[in-house]
């Protein structure tokens, strides 16, 4: 049974907590893990920091999963933010350590979205006597810890039973920063994110229906950028690639599927272009599995990725991917024939690679078939669930 090593009985409260600014793949994985824990007889406590749209999404998750519980956990950040750190630490210690102790939590799973985004929660759980596991969801840039961060890290890392990262790059980057503070017996693994390959499928019918709904001709060439519209995803680079393509062909359309802080600026930029009517903004959609089949190419020009779930979702739908050669994405596409990698900021190079697929249906189809097979063989939800269960089983036996 999942986490049976914690004690002879099930029914432990497991705190799943993160600090992030928006709804994304990490939060969706948090809900997936809560589901696995609930199936194992445990009580998942969802402790996500506030962000726009959190309550609406969280209410839906809790309604669909009555065994989940909400745990409001938003301590003043003394690890992530420098200003007022001593004051914040005193306040957090005074209020949150007793509250965590009284909550009866058996284990905390802390989701790291960025370099420091989790340190406050980890330290507080440590002080409350709660063992922790970490999951690393991005390839963090290397930084030098300050004496303040070193002290807190050295204290809190003794409570870590194990950690996993969503890619080898993400794990390597994390270890380069924090490896010196991990205990020798800390379990470390790579567990890639998963895709529901029974839901994300190649489908000519869905392709036709979605294009019809979006007023896109069936014979048009469609490029998709699926993901948050923020700095990490470089949406303005996507527009530059589309503009390069527009100079040589006018049979193309561009789809943005996602939300983010740059959306208004991207919309304004699109409105100023002669090809603005060829761009569709779909917002956040739960049925993104109906968007991918409408594409000819998925374009991901991120400056970095932890894993790149949208890349695998496109692959599962048989859609070739053109993406930047950065950590996370490189872990998926390097050495395989599911798409093409291009140097970060190489706009013309990306446009050339996209155009190769648009010009050759045979190459597009063959690449899509390979991509689908890789997704099924390596990134299915069943395989992910087995890996997560093995990880929890291993860490539950560590002390």
N, C-alpha and C positions, 0 to 999 in steps of 0.2 A: 504494500500500500504506500502511496506517495507520502514521504516524510514519516513513515512508521518508526524510523529510528529515533525520533525525538522522545518517544516514551512508548509504553506498551499499548496505549490507547490513541485513537484519533480524536479529532475535534479541537485541534489547536487553533488559536487565533493567529493568523499570519498577516502581518502588516505589509501591504504593497504600496510603496510611497515614491513620489518623484517630485522634482521641481522643474517646471518648464513653463514656457510662455504661451503655448498653443497646443491644440489638438493635433497629434501626428501619429506616426507609426509606433512610437514608443508607448504611448497611452493605449493604443489598440492591443499591443502585446501584453501590457499589464492586465487588461481585461481578459485576454486569452489565458494567461497564467492563473488568474483568479478562478477561471472555469475549471482548470485542471486540479487546482487545490480543493475546490468544492467537491469534485468527483471523488477525491481521495478522502472525503469526510471531514475536511478542515473548514475553518471559517475565515474567508478572505475579508480583510479590512482594507478598503480602498482609501488611501490617504494622499490624493493628488493636490498639489498646490493650485490656488485659483488661477484661471486664465479665461479669456473670452470664450463663451460657449461651453465652459466646463460643466456647469450645473445641468444644462439641458441634456448634454451627452451622458453625464453620470446618472441623472435621474432615469434615463432610458435603460442604461445598463443595469441599474439596481432593480428596475421594474421587471426586466426580462430574466433576472437572476436573483430570486428572493433570498437565496442563502448568502449573498454578498451583504456587507455592511459598509456604511460610510464612516470614515474616521477623519474628521477635520484636523489636519496636521499642517499648519502653516507657521512654523516658528520664525522669529526674527532672524534673518540670515547673518551669522557671525563668521562663517567660513567663506561664503560666496561673495559677500560685499564687504569692502574695506571700511567704509565710513561707519562710525558708531559700532564697531565690532565688539568692543569690550562691554558696552551697554547692552547690546543685543545678546551677548553670551550670558550676561547676568540675568536678563529677563527670561531668556529661553531656559536656562538651568532651573530657575526658580519655579516656573510654571510647568514646563513640559516634562522634566524628569519625573516628578511625582505622578503626573497624569499618565505617562507611559507605564510606569510601574504598576499603577492601579488598573490598567487596561487588561492585564492578564495575557499579554502578547508573548507567544512562544518563539517567534522568529520574525525578523524584519527583512524584507527584500527591497533594496534601495536601487532605483533605476537612475543611472547617471546619463543625463543628456549632454553634459559638457564637462569640462575639466574639473570645476569645483562644485558643480550642481548636484549636491548630495552630501557634502561634507558636514553640514549642520545636522542633518537628519541622522547620519551615521554616528556622530559624536554623542548626540542626545540618547540614541538607542543604547550605545555603549554604557553611558553613565546610568541608564535605567536597568542595566544588566540583561539586555536583550541581545542575543547573538544575531548576526546579520549575514546576508549574502548580497553581492552586488551584481548587477548586469550593466554592461557598458555598451552604449548605443551610438557611439560616434568615435571617429578617430581624432583624438584630441591633439592639438598642436603642443609641442614640447614647451614646458614652462619651468622656471626655477621657483621652487616653493620658498616662501618667506619663512623666517623663524617662527612667526605666528602659526602659519599653516603646518610647518613641520611638527610643532609641539602637538597640535590637535590631531594630526594624522597619526603620529606615533602612538598617542593614547588610544585612539578609536580603532585602529587597524587590528589590535589584538582580539577584537570581537568578531572579526570576519572569518567565517567558516569556509567560504568559497566565493568565486566569482566566475562569470562567463562573459564573453564579448560576442557581438553579433558577426564579427569577422576577425580574421587573423590580424589585419591591420589595426583594428580597434583595440585588440588585446595588446599588440606590440606597443602601440602608442601609450596605452594606460600603464603598462609595465615600465616603460622608459621614464615615467614621471613618478610612479608610486611603488615600483617593485621593491625598492630598498626597505619599505615599511611593512611588507607582507610577511607573515610567518612562513617558515619553510614548508609546513604541511598544509598551507592554504590550497584548496582545490581550484585549479584554473582550467577552463575549457573554452572552446569556440562552439557556439550554437547559432548557426545562421537563422535569420527570421524565416518564417514559413509563408507559403501561399496555398490557398485552397484550390488545388489543381482540378477539383471536380466542379468548381464554380468559375474559375478563370480558364476558359477554353476557347479554341478557335471556333468561330461560328459565322458562317456567311449570312445566316438569317439575322443575327444580332447586328452584324455590320450594316446590313441593308436598313434595318429598322432605325438604328441610331443615326445614321446619316440622313434618313428621311426626317426624323424628328428635329435635326439640327439644320435642316434646309441646305444640306451639302450634296451636290450631285454624286451619283453612284460611281461615276468614272473619274472623279477628282482624286488628287493625291493629298492625303491628310497626314500631317505631322502632329504628334501629341506631346505635350509637356504635362505630365501627371505628377502632382506633388504640391507642397506649400509654395506660395508665391512670396519668397523671402530672399534675403541676401545670399544664403547658402546655395540656393538653387539657381541663382544667376538668371532670372527671367529676361533681363535686358540683353543678355548674350543670345538667348533663344530668339528674340526679336531681330537681332542683327543677322543671325543665320537665315531666318525667314526672308529678310530683306535681300540678302545675297541670292537666295534661290529665286526670288521674285524677278530679279533682273534678267533671268534666262528662261523663266517659265511662269505662266499665269494660271496654271491648272491646280494650284496648291491652296490648302486651307491649314489653319493652325488652331489647335484646341489647347486651352489652359483648363485643367481640372484640378481645383484646389483653392484654398484661401490663404491669405497672409498679409503682413503689414505693407507690402509693396504693391498690392493689387490696384489701388487707386492710381498710383503713378504709372503702372504698366498700362492700365486702361487709357490714361491720358496720352501716353506715348502712341498707343495703337490708333487712337482717334485722330492723331495728326498725320497719319500715313495714308498714301493713296490706296494701300491694300488693307486698310482697317476693317473693311466689311468682310474680309476673309478670316478674321480671327473670332473665335467663340470663347467666351468665359463661362464655364459651367459651374463654378463654385465648388463647394464640398459636396460630393455625392457618395451615398452609401453604395450605389450600384455602379461603382467604377468598373466592375467586370463587364458592364455593357458599353463602356467607353473604349477600352483597349481594342476590341475587335474591329472598331470603326477606323483604326489607324492603319497607315502603311509603314510608318516608322515612329518609334518612341525616342524622343530626344531629351537627354538628361545631361546638363552642362554644369553640374554642381562644382563648387570649389573643394568640397570634401563630402564624404558620406560615411556613416557608420557601417551600413550594409547596402542600402538601395533597394528597398522592397518593391518599389514601382518597376525596377528593372526586371525582377523575377516575375512580377505580375504580367508584364508585357510578354516575356518569354513564354509563360504558360499559355498565353493567348495566341502564340505563334507569330508574334510581332518582332521584327528585328529592332535592335537597340543601337543607337549611336550615343556614346557617353564619354565624358572626360576621364582621362587616365589618372584617377585620384584614388586614394585609399578608400576601401569599401566597395566602390564600383569595380575597381581593378580586381578585387578578390573574386568577383563573380565572372567577369568577362575575359580576364587574362588567360590565354591558352585555350580558349574554347571558340567555337564558331557561331555563337548566338548573337553576335553583333560586332561592332567595331569601336575601338578606343581612339580618342583624339586628345591631343595635349590641351590642358586647361588654357582658356582664352584664345585658342586657335579657331577663330570664327570661320575663316575661309576653308580650313581643313574640315571642320564639321559640316559645312555646307556641301563640300565635295562628296563626303561619305554618305550624307543623306541622299544626295542626288543620284548616287550610284544605285541605291535601292529603289528610288522612285523610277529610274529608267529601266530597271530590269525586274520584271515580275518573277522570272525564273530564280534569280538570286534572292529576291525577297522571300519567295515561297520556300526555297531550300533552307535558307537561314532560319526561317520561322519554324520549320519542322525540327531542326536540330535544337533550337531554343526550347521548344515545347518538351522535348525528351529530357533535356537537362533539368528543366524545372520539375518534371515528374520524378526523376530519379534522385534528385538531391535536395529539393526544397518543399516537399509535401508537408502538410500539417501533421500527418501521422508520424512522419520521421521526426519532426520538430518535437512533438509531444513525447516521444520515446527519449529523446535527448534531454529534455527538461526533467522528466521523471528520473532518469539516471543521475542527473546532476543533483537533484534534491535528495535522492537516496544516498549519494556519496557524502554530501555535506551534513546530512542528518546523523551520520556515524562519526563525525569528527568532533573533537572537543578541544 
